[in-house]
Amino acid sequence: MRVRQINRNATVAWCPSEPILVAGTVAGMMDANFSSNGSLEFFGIDLVNNTEFDKPYVTVDTDEKLYKIVWSTPSSQEFTLGVVAGAMESGVINLWNPYVVLENTGGQPLIASAQKHTRAVTALDFNPSQPSLLASGGQHGEVYIWDLNTLQPYAPANQKSPSGEDDITSI
């Protein structure tokens, strides 16, 4: 049963502590403007009052499109709404502070960008009990565990699949 709909070609993630959804322009899809740039759109979700949410609260432009987006649990007073991580087409992982975006504090929403993957990052997930740990997977079987306190990636195993062609699509 469909409750509501947002017409976007997007990868999405729920805020774990508030009724907010973030939608990131999905990689591999052509938009109406034929643009290679992407965006993050934050939507407030109110199912009780039967309000539509076709327009986002706020939009943040990104340099490229995303394969995956995930939202961590709140981890500190600095990140009271957690961290949004995006798996970018170029192999970069971007980290945004959703509190800065939603509260319009005037701060920089992009916290950091990190790159270790040699090709696109296609899978991401936060550790549910340690939100400062982020797992990433990409093309050619690359898998890394990131410590967001230091932005250091750790390879848990051999980084190339035996065939050299297998892509990681889920973590």
GUBA-317247 format. One line per 2 residues: number of its first residue (from 0); their letters; for each residue x, y, z of C-alpha. Coordinates in steps of 0.05 Angstrom, whole numbers. Example, Ala and Ser with C-alpha at 12.3 -4.5 7.8 and 13.67 -1.06 7.14 Angstrom:
<recs>
0) AS) 246 -90 156 ~ 273 -21 143
</recs>
This chain:
<recs>
0) MR) 0 0 0 ~ 30 67 -21
2) VR) 22 121 31 ~ 60 179 -3
4) QI) 104 188 -63 ~ 163 233 -80
6) NR) 177 234 -155 ~ 253 229 -157
8) NA) 307 184 -186 ~ 341 180 -119
10) TV) 375 138 -66 ~ 344 152 2
12) AW) 358 145 76 ~ 316 156 138
14) CP) 338 198 197 ~ 342 149 255
16) SE) 316 200 306 ~ 267 246 269
18) PI) 214 238 214 ~ 261 263 160
20) LV) 282 231 95 ~ 342 250 53
22) AG) 342 236 -22 ~ 406 239 -63
24) TV) 407 243 -138 ~ 422 172 -160
26) AG) 482 157 -204 ~ 472 124 -271
28) MM) 406 159 -285 ~ 397 219 -331
30) DA) 356 276 -304 ~ 312 324 -344
32) NF) 369 375 -350 ~ 422 324 -371
34) SS) 464 347 -311 ~ 522 309 -281
36) NG) 514 346 -215 ~ 472 319 -159
38) SL) 437 342 -97 ~ 413 321 -28
40) EF) 341 339 -13 ~ 315 336 58
42) FG) 241 322 67 ~ 199 326 130
44) ID) 152 267 133 ~ 85 280 168
46) LV) 38 221 158 ~ -9 241 215
48) NN) -34 306 184 ~ -39 277 114
50) TE) 7 332 85 ~ 42 323 19
52) FD) 118 327 17 ~ 133 340 -55
54) KP) 178 399 -38 ~ 240 390 4
56) YV) 256 430 67 ~ 324 445 39
58) TV) 369 424 -18 ~ 445 417 -17
60) DT) 482 415 -84 ~ 535 361 -94
62) DE) 590 358 -147 ~ 568 289 -170
64) KL) 513 238 -164 ~ 508 183 -112
66) YK) 502 108 -113 ~ 482 101 -40
68) IV) 465 145 19 ~ 461 126 93
70) WS) 445 164 157 ~ 479 147 224
72) TP) 450 150 293 ~ 466 212 333
74) SS) 536 204 362 ~ 554 268 399
76) QE) 531 339 414 ~ 565 361 350
78) FT) 525 311 309 ~ 457 313 344
80) LG) 423 287 281 ~ 479 239 263
82) VV) 519 241 198 ~ 496 230 127
84) AG) 546 192 84 ~ 544 189 9
86) AM) 576 139 -38 ~ 597 181 -98
88) ES) 608 161 -171 ~ 682 179 -169
90) GV) 700 134 -110 ~ 696 190 -59
92) IN) 656 184 5 ~ 625 250 27
94) LW) 601 264 98 ~ 549 317 114
96) NP) 523 344 180 ~ 447 344 172
98) YV) 438 389 233 ~ 477 445 198
100) VL) 433 435 136 ~ 366 432 170
102) EN) 377 485 223 ~ 410 533 174
104) TG) 466 549 223 ~ 509 581 170
106) GQ) 562 527 179 ~ 590 484 124
108) PL) 545 422 114 ~ 601 381 81
110) IA) 643 354 139 ~ 694 315 99
112) SA) 709 278 35 ~ 752 216 35
114) QK) 777 171 -21 ~ 809 103 -20
116) HT) 767 66 -72 ~ 796 64 -142
118) RA) 727 65 -174 ~ 655 82 -154
120) VT) 632 68 -84 ~ 568 28 -91
122) AL) 552 6 -20 ~ 554 39 49
124) DF) 529 24 118 ~ 542 50 188
126) NP) 557 3 246 ~ 493 6 287
128) SQ) 529 2 354 ~ 589 45 336
130) PS) 565 102 291 ~ 636 126 280
132) LL) 650 64 238 ~ 628 63 165
134) AS) 634 4 117 ~ 642 18 43
136) GG) 642 -28 -17 ~ 657 -14 -89
138) QH) 673 -39 -157 ~ 724 -95 -166
140) GE) 709 -123 -97 ~ 739 -66 -56
142) VY) 715 -64 17 ~ 738 -16 71
144) IW) 720 0 143 ~ 727 74 158
146) DL) 740 105 226 ~ 705 172 220
148) NT) 744 201 278 ~ 808 197 237
150) LQ) 780 185 166 ~ 827 125 162
152) PY) 804 66 120 ~ 821 -5 139
154) AP) 817 -64 91 ~ 786 -124 126
156) AN) 809 -173 72 ~ 839 -182 4
158) QK) 815 -123 -38 ~ 807 -155 -105
160) SP) 756 -208 -123 ~ 786 -271 -155
162) SG) 757 -252 -222 ~ 774 -179 -214
164) ED) 705 -161 -239 ~ 657 -171 -181
166) DI) 626 -108 -152 ~ 602 -100 -80
168) TS) 530 -76 -82 ~ 509 -87 -10
170) I) 544 -84 58
</recs>
